[in-house]
Amino acid sequence: MLMKPRVMSLVIFTCAVGLLTSPSSVPISTALISIFFVTIGAGAAGALNMWYEADLDKLMTRTCLRPIPTGKINRDHALIFGIFLSIISIGGLYYFSNFLSALLLFITIAFYLFVYTIWLKKKTPQNIVIGGASGALPPVIGWTIATNTLTFEPITFFLIIFYWTPSHFWALSLYKAEDYAKAKIPMLPITNGIEETKKKIFVYSLFMLPIVILPYVIGFTGEVFLIVSLLLTFYYNYICYDLFKYKTNEFDLSKAKKVFGYSILYLFLIFVLFLIDSLI
């Protein structure tokens, strides 16, 4: 549980998409081992995040049942576990894959811990905007595992997740605002108000339109990806606008939950489309 298995599952999937859609191929054993180490790296970041935020997690209903607040895991042991996993994952990826992918994994873990968790999270409501960079790197790592190069194609993976992250987490923060207030985390609904948060959710959903068109423009994907991804994005725009246009009331909480729930499905389907388009 320290390794945040739900987050890890998304990391595995997006990393695999990055690897499978690249123009190069690697032996299946190398691919599986490399993705395994990326997964361990993601788990290391999760464990280190829980170690640092253990006191905050106690205050929030969303996180109070995590292993450290409940006393199932000793905080110092979680730190040792996270450091150990970080070393194993980066070293293993370097040994079985290449230096570039190992470097990107190191940057992912370090950025998530030092930039997002320790520095930004309690300093600015833009924490999730900047911190989202760490969650956007796994598919790029998958690409570099196969190619050992960084080109513009994997950057489209990065941009999709990076611009998707704010609307996803701000929707969550709308109906968990009391939790963040207790923990004194300056999420947007607390610092800028609910109406401003809903407006920014809608604006960031609109950003997804040019972002999902970009892979087609650079010749990375074809018409299937373009058409279906636009349809998925139009619906995302619609439910974000539906959340934005109503005045704040209890009904808005259900709308925020709808945006949050669909955002997860939306990102998953976009990456499924990358695979389907690549096969076609």
C-alpha positions in Angstrom: 0.0 0.0 0.0 3.0 2.3 0.5 3.7 2.0 -3.2 0.2 3.4 -4.2 -0.9 0.5 -6.4 -3.6 2.4 -8.2 -1.1 5.0 -9.3 1.3 2.3 -10.2 -1.2 0.6 -12.5 -1.5 3.8 -14.5 2.3 4.1 -14.6 2.6 0.6 -16.0 0.0 1.2 -18.7 1.3 4.5 -19.9 4.9 3.3 -19.8 3.9 0.3 -21.9 2.1 2.5 -24.4 5.2 4.6 -24.8 7.3 1.5 -25.4 4.8 -0.3 -27.8 4.1 2.8 -30.0 7.8 3.5 -30.5 9.4 2.8 -33.9 12.0 0.5 -32.3 11.4 -2.9 -30.7 13.2 -4.6 -27.8 13.1 -8.3 -26.7 9.9 -9.0 -24.7 12.0 -10.0 -21.7 13.9 -6.7 -21.8 10.6 -4.8 -22.1 8.9 -6.6 -19.2 11.9 -6.2 -16.9 12.3 -2.5 -17.8 8.6 -1.8 -17.2 8.9 -3.7 -13.9 11.7 -1.4 -12.7 9.7 1.7 -13.8 6.8 0.4 -11.7 9.1 -0.1 -8.7 10.4 3.5 -9.2 6.8 4.8 -9.2 6.2 2.8 -6.0 9.4 4.3 -4.5 8.0 7.8 -5.2 4.7 6.8 -3.5 6.5 5.4 -0.4 8.6 8.5 -0.1 5.6 10.8 -0.5 3.8 8.9 2.3 6.8 9.1 4.5 7.1 12.9 4.2 3.3 13.5 4.4 2.5 11.1 7.2 1.4 13.9 9.6 -0.8 15.5 6.9 -2.3 12.1 6.0 -3.6 11.7 9.5 -5.8 14.8 9.1 -7.5 13.9 5.8 -10.3 11.5 5.4 -9.0 10.5 2.0 -5.6 9.5 3.4 -6.1 8.7 7.1 -6.2 5.0 6.4 -2.8 4.8 4.7 -0.3 2.5 6.3 1.7 5.1 8.3 -1.2 7.0 9.9 -2.8 3.7 11.0 0.4 2.5 12.5 0.8 -0.5 10.2 4.1 0.8 9.0 6.8 2.6 10.9 7.6 6.0 9.4 11.4 5.4 9.4 10.9 2.0 7.8 8.9 3.6 5.0 11.7 6.0 4.3 14.3 3.2 4.1 11.9 1.2 1.9 11.4 4.2 -0.5 15.2 4.9 -0.7 15.9 1.2 -1.3 13.3 0.9 -4.1 14.6 4.1 -5.7 18.1 2.8 -5.9 17.0 -0.7 -7.1 14.7 0.7 -9.8 17.1 3.3 -11.2 20.1 0.9 -11.1 18.0 -2.0 -12.6 16.6 0.2 -15.4 20.1 1.4 -16.2 21.5 -2.2 -16.3 18.7 -3.8 -18.3 17.8 -0.8 -20.6 19.9 2.4 -21.0 21.2 5.5 -19.2 18.6 7.9 -20.7 15.6 5.9 -19.4 17.3 5.5 -16.0 18.0 9.3 -15.9 14.4 10.1 -16.6 13.3 7.7 -13.9 15.6 9.4 -11.4 14.2 12.8 -12.5 10.7 11.5 -12.0 11.3 10.3 -8.5 13.3 13.3 -7.4 10.8 15.8 -8.9 7.9 14.1 -7.2 9.6 14.0 -3.8 11.6 17.2 -3.7 9.8 19.6 -6.1 6.2 18.6 -5.6 5.9 16.9 -2.2 8.5 18.9 -0.2 8.6 22.3 -1.9 5.4 23.1 -3.8 2.6 21.2 -2.2 2.3 23.5 0.9 3.6 26.6 -0.9 1.3 27.3 -3.8 -2.1 26.4 -5.3 -0.1 25.8 -8.6 1.4 22.7 -6.9 -0.4 20.2 -9.0 0.2 22.1 -12.2 4.0 22.1 -11.9 4.1 18.8 -9.9 2.2 17.1 -12.7 5.4 16.9 -14.7 6.5 13.8 -12.7 3.3 11.9 -13.5 3.7 12.8 -17.2 7.1 11.1 -17.6 6.4 7.3 -17.5 5.3 7.0 -21.2 8.4 9.1 -22.2 10.5 6.6 -20.2 8.7 3.7 -22.1 9.7 5.3 -25.4 13.3 5.8 -24.4 13.5 2.1 -23.2 12.8 1.1 -26.8 14.6 3.8 -28.7 17.3 5.3 -26.3 16.4 8.7 -27.9 14.1 11.6 -27.1 12.0 12.9 -30.1 8.9 15.0 -30.4 6.5 12.0 -30.5 6.9 11.1 -26.8 6.7 14.7 -25.8 3.0 14.5 -26.9 2.5 11.8 -24.3 4.0 14.2 -21.7 1.9 17.2 -22.8 -1.4 15.1 -22.7 -0.8 14.0 -19.1 0.7 17.3 -18.0 -2.3 19.4 -19.2 -4.8 16.7 -18.0 -3.5 16.7 -14.4 -4.8 20.1 -13.2 -8.5 19.6 -14.1 -8.3 16.0 -12.8 -7.0 17.0 -9.3 -8.8 20.2 -9.0 -12.1 18.3 -9.5 -11.0 16.1 -6.6 -10.1 19.1 -4.5 -13.6 20.6 -5.0 -15.3 17.8 -3.0 -12.4 17.2 -0.7 -11.8 20.9 0.1 -12.4 20.4 3.9 -9.6 17.8 4.0 -7.1 20.1 2.3 -8.2 23.0 4.6 -7.6 20.8 7.7 -4.1 19.9 6.4 -3.4 23.5 5.4 -2.6 22.5 1.9 -3.2 25.5 -0.4 -5.3 23.8 -3.1 -7.1 26.1 -5.5 -10.6 26.0 -3.9 -9.2 27.2 -0.6 -6.9 30.0 -2.0 -9.0 31.2 -4.9 -12.5 30.0 -4.2 -14.8 27.3 -5.7 -16.0 29.4 -8.6 -12.4 30.2 -9.8 -11.5 26.6 -9.4 -14.4 25.5 -11.6 -13.4 28.1 -14.2 -9.8 26.8 -14.3 -11.0 23.2 -14.6 -13.0 24.2 -17.7 -10.1 26.2 -19.2 -7.7 23.3 -18.7 -10.2 20.9 -20.3 -10.2 23.2 -23.4 -6.4 23.1 -23.5 -6.8 19.4 -24.2 -8.2 20.1 -27.6 -5.0 21.3 -29.3 -3.0 18.8 -27.3 -4.8 15.8 -28.6 -4.7 17.2 -32.2 -0.9 17.6 -31.9 0.1 13.9 -32.4 -1.9 13.9 -35.7 -0.3 17.2 -36.8 3.2 15.8 -36.4 2.3 12.6 -38.2 2.5 10.4 -35.1 -1.1 9.2 -35.3 -3.8 8.9 -37.9 -7.4 9.8 -38.4 -8.8 7.2 -36.0 -6.9 8.7 -33.1 -7.8 12.2 -34.1 -11.5 11.7 -34.5 -12.1 9.5 -31.4 -9.8 11.6 -29.1 -11.6 14.7 -30.2 -15.0 13.2 -29.4 -13.7 12.1 -25.9 -12.3 15.6 -25.4 -15.5 17.3 -26.5 -17.5 15.4 -23.9 -14.8 16.2 -21.3 -15.2 19.9 -22.2 -19.0 19.5 -21.9 -19.0 18.1 -18.3 -16.4 20.6 -17.2 -18.6 23.4 -18.6 -21.6 21.8 -16.9 -19.7 22.0 -13.6 -18.6 25.6 -14.3 -21.9 27.1 -15.3 -23.9 26.3 -12.1 -23.6 28.3 -8.9 -22.0 26.6 -6.0 -24.3 24.2 -4.2 -24.5 20.6 -3.1 -25.4 19.5 -6.6 -22.0 20.7 -7.8 -20.3 18.1 -5.6 -21.8 15.4 -7.8 -20.7 17.2 -10.9 -17.2 17.5 -9.6 -17.2 13.8 -8.8 -18.4 13.2 -12.4 -15.5 15.2 -13.8 -13.0 13.4 -11.6 -14.3 10.0 -12.5 -14.5 10.7 -16.2 -11.0 12.3 -16.3 -9.5 8.9 -15.2 -11.5 7.0 -17.9 -10.6 9.8 -20.4 -6.8 9.5 -20.0 -7.0 5.7 -20.1 -9.0 5.8 -23.4 -6.6 8.3 -24.9 -3.7 6.0 -24.3 -5.7 3.0 -25.6 -6.3 5.0 -28.7 -2.5 5.4 -29.2 -2.2 1.7 -29.1 -5.1 1.1 -31.5 -3.9 3.7 -33.9 -0.4 2.3 -33.9 -1.8 -1.2 -34.7 -3.9 0.2 -37.5 
